[in-house]
Amino acid sequence: MPSEEVEAGSALPPDEPAPVLGLEEPVAAQTPEAEPEELEEPPPEPIAMHPGGPDLEIARRVPTGAQPKSVTVSPDGSRLYVCNFGFANRRNVFVYETEGLQQVGRIDFPGNAVEVAVSDDGQTLYISNFGRGLIEIVDAITFEVRGEVEVDNNPKWMVIDQARELLYVSNWSSRSVSAVDLRGREAVRRLHTGRRPRGMALLGDGTLMVGAMWDHRLQVYAPGSTEPDRELPICENPRHLVLSPDGSRLYVSCSGDDLLRWIDPRTGEVLGEAPTGDNPRTIDISRDGRWVAIADFTGSTVTVVDTVAMTHRTHELPRTKQIVGLAVAPGEELRVYATSWLTNQLLELRPAATG
């Protein structure tokens, strides 16, 4: 897997896989006097999935900047924000119209961009500046930077708690999540996490769930907590988390297992899983909760899971290499946007024409 490098050539920490876990020490044999251990009930088998579902094809393909790390859809579905991770200090984010994929703007600042989070009203963008340990606060109309907030090293994913006016930021190299006060524009709390925190999901009561990739578990934080209240072993290298619209399911991309797995976020019970392509990373869900799309980085594919028909299909994408960013468009028609890391492209995927 390539290191994440900026255009100026300064190497940044690579997004490498976790070290291989060692075997546990053997358990000593019980003495004849010892009481036998009571076996736990095995967990229920996850819901079976079947191959199938719509066949997607590339409907549009446009160039981006260097190493397009992510693509984000505006709340009204009219615009896309693509972070050009490989550009340093300029041309950090390209803005496209969703209809026709015409570029309509760009955002420039010192450093390099990883992800974009958009306020509910669509007026403000929050952009993680990986190299400088900052969150850029940007006017979504003028594309001007209105402020910066210092967080920990190598910020990546963000989730907005609009009700409590907080922005949570996972800091890839710091074993932490920063809680940023959006009104005061400052980090007010530091949540301690496991190794390589990345994906996060926010429950309705303010509970935060964080994927600690290198510890292969989810960490659960009650509102206001700085230490996890619960930890859930989930899979190998849980990378991205997405909550279903009704809050009943938490979807997790398991990068080391080539799986999408979903659980009950309250109990941790595994509800289902579906195979993906090689090394699934970013995932997104349609607003009705039916479709979950997954960017398979190493496989250069996109997998789509139909949570109603319980089907999965992995789509080959010709002339791409390393699909990394992904977003599902709002609306009734299934439409997926994806970015190709090494061919510098933004793709629009739609169901193939039949007949």
C-alpha positions as CSV (number, residue, x, y, z in Angstrom):
1,M,0.0,0.0,0.0
2,P,1.5,3.4,-0.9
3,S,2.5,5.9,1.6
4,E,0.3,9.0,1.8
5,E,2.6,11.7,0.5
6,V,2.0,15.4,-0.3
7,E,3.0,17.0,-3.5
8,A,6.0,18.6,-2.0
9,G,7.4,15.2,-1.3
10,S,7.4,15.1,2.5
11,A,6.4,11.6,3.5
12,L,3.5,11.2,5.9
13,P,2.7,8.2,8.1
14,P,1.6,5.4,5.8
15,D,-1.8,3.8,6.2
16,E,-0.3,0.3,6.7
17,P,-2.1,-2.7,8.0
18,A,-2.0,-3.7,11.6
19,P,0.8,-6.0,12.8
20,V,0.0,-9.7,12.8
21,L,-1.4,-10.7,16.2
22,G,0.6,-13.3,18.1
23,L,-0.8,-16.5,19.5
24,E,-2.0,-16.4,23.1
25,E,-0.1,-18.3,25.8
26,P,-1.4,-21.9,26.2
27,V,-3.9,-22.4,29.0
28,A,-2.7,-24.6,31.8
29,A,-4.5,-27.9,32.1
30,Q,-7.0,-28.1,35.0
31,T,-6.3,-30.3,38.0
32,P,-8.6,-33.2,38.6
33,E,-10.2,-31.3,41.6
34,A,-11.1,-28.3,39.5
35,E,-14.7,-27.7,38.5
36,P,-15.2,-27.9,34.7
37,E,-15.8,-24.5,33.1
38,E,-19.3,-23.9,31.8
39,L,-19.3,-23.4,28.1
40,E,-20.9,-20.2,26.8
41,E,-23.7,-20.4,24.3
42,P,-22.3,-19.8,20.7
43,P,-23.3,-16.5,19.2
44,P,-26.1,-16.7,16.6
45,E,-25.1,-17.1,13.0
46,P,-25.4,-13.8,11.0
47,I,-28.1,-13.5,8.4
48,A,-27.2,-15.2,5.2
49,M,-26.5,-13.0,2.1
50,H,-26.7,-14.1,-1.5
51,P,-25.0,-12.8,-4.7
52,G,-27.2,-10.5,-6.7
53,G,-28.5,-7.0,-6.9
54,P,-28.2,-4.3,-9.5
55,D,-25.2,-4.3,-11.9
56,L,-23.5,-0.9,-11.7
57,E,-21.5,0.7,-14.5
58,I,-19.4,3.8,-14.8
59,A,-21.7,6.5,-16.2
60,R,-19.2,9.4,-15.9
61,R,-15.5,9.7,-15.3
62,V,-13.7,13.1,-14.7
63,P,-10.2,14.0,-13.7
64,T,-9.4,15.3,-10.2
65,G,-6.3,16.5,-8.5
66,A,-3.6,14.2,-7.1
67,Q,-4.6,11.3,-5.0
68,P,-8.3,12.1,-4.5
69,K,-8.8,10.7,-0.9
70,S,-12.5,11.2,-0.4
71,V,-15.8,12.4,-2.0
72,T,-18.6,13.9,0.0
73,V,-22.1,14.8,-1.1
74,S,-23.8,18.1,0.1
75,P,-27.0,17.6,2.2
76,D,-29.2,18.7,-0.8
77,G,-27.4,16.4,-3.2
78,S,-26.3,19.2,-5.6
79,R,-22.6,19.2,-5.0
80,L,-19.6,17.0,-4.4
81,Y,-16.4,17.8,-2.5
82,V,-13.3,15.9,-3.5
83,C,-10.2,16.1,-1.3
84,N,-6.9,16.0,-3.3
85,F,-4.6,14.5,-0.7
86,G,-1.6,14.6,-3.0
87,F,-1.6,18.4,-3.4
88,A,0.1,20.4,-0.7
89,N,-0.8,24.1,0.1
90,R,-3.1,24.6,-2.9
91,R,-5.9,23.0,-4.9
92,N,-6.8,21.0,-1.8
93,V,-10.5,20.5,-2.5
94,F,-12.4,20.5,-5.8
95,V,-16.1,21.2,-5.9
96,Y,-18.3,19.6,-8.5
97,E,-22.0,19.8,-9.5
98,T,-23.5,16.3,-9.2
99,E,-25.4,16.7,-12.5
100,G,-22.7,16.4,-15.2
101,L,-19.8,16.5,-12.8
102,Q,-18.7,20.0,-13.8
103,Q,-16.1,21.5,-11.5
104,V,-17.6,24.8,-10.1
105,G,-15.0,25.7,-7.5
106,R,-11.9,24.9,-5.4
107,I,-10.6,25.4,-1.9
108,D,-7.0,26.3,-1.1
109,F,-5.1,26.3,2.2
110,P,-1.6,25.4,3.5
111,G,-1.4,21.7,4.2
112,N,-3.3,18.8,2.6
113,A,-7.0,17.7,2.8
114,V,-8.3,14.2,3.8
115,E,-12.1,14.4,4.5
116,V,-15.0,16.9,4.4
117,A,-17.9,17.1,6.8
118,V,-20.8,19.4,5.9
119,S,-23.1,21.1,8.4
120,D,-26.8,20.2,8.2
121,D,-27.7,23.5,6.5
122,G,-25.0,23.0,3.9
123,Q,-23.4,26.4,4.7
124,T,-20.2,25.3,6.4
125,L,-17.5,22.8,5.5
126,Y,-15.1,21.2,8.0
127,I,-12.0,19.8,6.3
128,S,-9.4,17.7,8.1
129,N,-5.9,19.0,7.4
130,F,-3.8,15.8,7.8
131,G,-0.3,17.3,7.6
132,R,-0.8,20.3,9.9
133,G,-3.1,18.8,12.6
134,L,-5.9,21.3,11.9
135,I,-9.6,21.4,11.0
136,E,-10.3,24.1,8.4
137,I,-13.6,25.8,8.7
138,V,-14.8,26.9,5.2
139,D,-17.7,28.9,3.8
140,A,-19.5,26.5,1.4
141,I,-20.8,29.4,-0.7
142,T,-17.6,31.5,-1.2
143,F,-15.1,28.6,-0.6
144,E,-13.1,30.9,1.7
145,V,-11.4,29.6,4.9
146,R,-13.1,31.3,7.9
147,G,-11.0,29.7,10.7
148,E,-8.8,26.9,11.9
149,V,-9.0,24.6,14.9
150,E,-5.9,22.8,16.3
151,V,-6.4,19.1,17.0
152,D,-4.0,16.2,17.4
153,N,-1.7,14.6,14.8
154,N,-3.0,13.5,11.4
155,P,-6.8,14.2,11.7
156,K,-8.9,12.1,9.4
157,W,-12.6,11.3,9.8
158,M,-15.2,13.7,11.4
159,V,-18.8,13.5,12.6
160,I,-20.9,16.4,13.6
161,D,-23.1,16.4,16.7
162,Q,-25.3,19.3,15.5
163,A,-27.6,19.1,18.6
164,R,-24.7,19.6,21.0
165,E,-22.7,21.8,18.7
166,L,-19.7,19.5,18.7
167,L,-17.4,18.1,16.0
168,Y,-15.6,14.9,16.7
169,V,-12.3,14.3,14.9
170,S,-10.4,11.0,14.8
171,N,-6.6,11.6,15.0
172,W,-4.9,8.8,13.1
173,S,-1.4,9.1,14.8
174,S,-2.4,10.2,18.3
175,R,-4.7,7.5,19.7
176,S,-7.3,10.2,20.3
177,V,-10.5,11.8,19.2
178,S,-10.8,15.6,19.6
179,A,-14.2,17.0,20.6
180,V,-14.4,20.5,19.0
181,D,-16.8,23.2,20.2
182,L,-18.3,24.5,17.0
183,R,-19.4,27.8,18.6
184,G,-16.1,28.6,20.3
185,R,-14.1,26.9,17.5
186,E,-11.7,25.1,19.9
187,A,-11.0,21.6,21.0
188,V,-12.6,21.2,24.4
189,R,-12.1,17.5,25.1
190,R,-9.7,14.7,24.2
191,L,-11.0,11.1,24.1
192,H,-8.4,8.4,24.6
193,T,-8.7,5.6,22.0
194,G,-6.8,2.5,20.8
195,R,-4.4,2.4,18.0
196,R,-5.2,4.1,14.7
197,P,-8.7,5.5,15.3
198,R,-10.5,6.2,12.1
199,G,-14.2,5.6,11.6
200,M,-16.8,7.0,14.0
201,A,-20.6,7.0,14.4
202,L,-22.8,9.1,16.6
203,L,-25.9,7.6,18.3
204,G,-29.0,9.8,18.9
205,D,-28.3,10.3,22.6
206,G,-24.8,11.6,21.9
207,T,-23.0,8.2,22.4
208,L,-19.9,8.0,20.2
209,M,-18.6,4.8,18.7
210,V,-15.0,4.7,17.4
211,G,-13.2,2.1,15.4
212,A,-9.7,1.4,16.7
213,M,-8.3,-0.3,13.6
214,W,-5.1,-1.8,15.0
215,D,-6.9,-3.0,18.2
216,H,-9.6,-4.7,16.1
217,R,-12.4,-3.4,18.2
218,L,-15.1,-0.7,18.6
219,Q,-14.8,1.7,21.5
220,V,-18.0,3.2,23.0
221,Y,-18.0,6.6,24.7
222,A,-20.9,8.0,26.7
223,P,-21.6,11.7,26.3
224,G,-18.9,13.7,28.0
225,S,-16.6,10.6,28.6
226,T,-12.9,10.7,27.7
227,E,-12.4,6.9,28.3
228,P,-14.4,4.1,26.6
229,D,-17.3,2.8,28.6
230,R,-17.4,-0.4,26.6
231,E,-15.2,-2.2,24.0
232,L,-16.6,-4.6,21.4
233,P,-14.4,-7.0,19.5
234,I,-15.8,-6.7,16.0
235,C,-13.4,-7.9,13.2
236,E,-9.9,-7.4,11.8
237,N,-9.1,-3.8,11.1
238,P,-12.5,-2.1,11.5
239,R,-12.1,1.0,9.4
240,H,-15.3,2.9,8.6
241,L,-18.6,3.0,10.6
242,V,-22.0,4.0,9.2
243,L,-25.2,4.1,11.2
244,S,-28.5,3.2,9.5
245,P,-31.0,6.1,9.3
246,D,-33.2,4.6,12.0
247,G,-30.3,3.9,14.3
248,S,-30.9,0.2,14.6
249,R,-27.8,-1.0,12.7
250,L,-24.2,-0.1,12.7
251,Y,-22.3,-1.1,9.5
252,V,-18.5,-1.6,9.7
253,S,-16.0,-2.2,6.9
254,C,-13.7,-4.9,8.1
255,S,-10.5,-4.2,6.0
256,G,-8.6,-7.3,7.2
257,D,-11.5,-9.7,6.7
258,D,-12.9,-8.4,3.4
259,L,-16.3,-8.1,4.9
260,L,-19.1,-5.6,5.7
261,R,-20.5,-6.5,9.1
262,W,-23.4,-5.0,10.9
263,I,-24.3,-5.0,14.6
264,D,-26.9,-3.8,17.0
265,P,-25.2,-0.6,18.2
266,R,-26.7,-0.9,21.7
267,T,-25.9,-4.6,22.4
268,G,-23.0,-5.3,20.0
269,E,-24.9,-8.4,18.7
270,V,-23.8,-9.3,15.1
271,L,-26.8,-9.0,12.9
272,G,-25.3,-9.8,9.5
273,E,-22.3,-9.7,7.2
274,A,-21.6,-9.7,3.5
275,P,-18.4,-10.3,1.5
276,T,-16.7,-7.4,-0.2
277,G,-13.8,-6.9,-2.6
278,D,-10.2,-6.8,-1.3
279,N,-9.5,-4.4,1.5
280,P,-12.9,-2.6,2.0
281,R,-12.5,1.0,3.3
282,T,-15.0,3.8,3.0
283,I,-18.7,2.9,3.2
284,D,-21.9,5.0,2.8
285,I,-25.6,4.3,3.1
286,S,-28.6,5.5,1.1
287,R,-31.0,7.8,3.0
288,D,-33.7,5.1,3.1
289,G,-31.2,2.6,4.5
290,R,-31.6,0.1,1.7
291,W,-28.2,0.3,-0.1
292,V,-24.8,0.2,1.5
293,A,-21.8,0.8,-0.9
294,I,-18.2,0.0,-0.1
295,A,-15.0,1.2,-1.6
296,D,-12.6,-1.8,-2.0
297,F,-9.2,-0.2,-2.0
298,T,-6.8,-2.9,-3.0
299,G,-9.4,-4.7,-5.2
300,S,-10.2,-1.5,-7.1
301,T,-13.8,-2.4,-7.0
302,V,-17.1,-1.2,-5.4
303,T,-19.4,-3.6,-3.5
304,V,-23.1,-2.8,-3.1
305,V,-25.2,-4.6,-0.4
306,D,-29.0,-4.6,-0.7
307,T,-30.2,-4.7,2.9
308,V,-33.8,-5.5,1.9
309,A,-33.3,-8.3,-0.7
310,M,-30.2,-9.4,1.3
311,T,-27.9,-9.5,-1.7
312,H,-24.4,-8.4,-2.5
313,R,-22.5,-7.6,-5.7
314,T,-18.9,-6.5,-6.3
315,H,-18.3,-4.4,-9.4
316,E,-15.2,-4.3,-11.4
317,L,-14.2,-0.8,-12.5
318,P,-12.0,-0.7,-15.6
319,R,-9.1,1.8,-15.9
320,T,-9.1,2.5,-12.1
321,K,-6.6,1.7,-9.4
322,Q,-7.3,1.7,-5.7
323,I,-10.9,2.9,-5.0
324,V,-10.6,4.9,-1.8
325,G,-13.4,7.6,-1.5
326,L,-17.1,6.8,-1.9
327,A,-20.5,8.4,-1.4
328,V,-24.1,7.5,-2.1
329,A,-26.3,10.2,-3.7
330,P,-29.6,11.1,-2.1
331,G,-32.7,10.2,-4.1
332,E,-34.7,7.2,-5.1
333,E,-32.3,6.1,-7.9
334,L,-29.2,4.3,-6.8
335,R,-26.2,6.4,-7.7
336,V,-22.7,6.0,-6.2
337,Y,-19.7,8.3,-6.5
338,A,-16.1,7.0,-6.0
339,T,-12.6,8.2,-6.3
340,S,-9.6,6.3,-7.8
341,W,-6.5,7.1,-5.8
342,L,-3.8,6.3,-8.4
343,T,-5.6,7.3,-11.6
344,N,-6.8,10.7,-10.2
345,Q,-10.5,10.2,-11.2
346,L,-14.0,10.9,-9.9
347,L,-16.5,8.3,-11.0
348,E,-20.3,8.2,-11.1
349,L,-21.8,4.7,-11.0
350,R,-25.4,3.9,-12.0
351,P,-27.3,0.7,-12.7
352,A,-26.5,-0.7,-16.1
353,A,-29.2,-0.3,-18.8
354,T,-31.1,-3.5,-19.4
355,G,-32.7,-4.8,-22.5
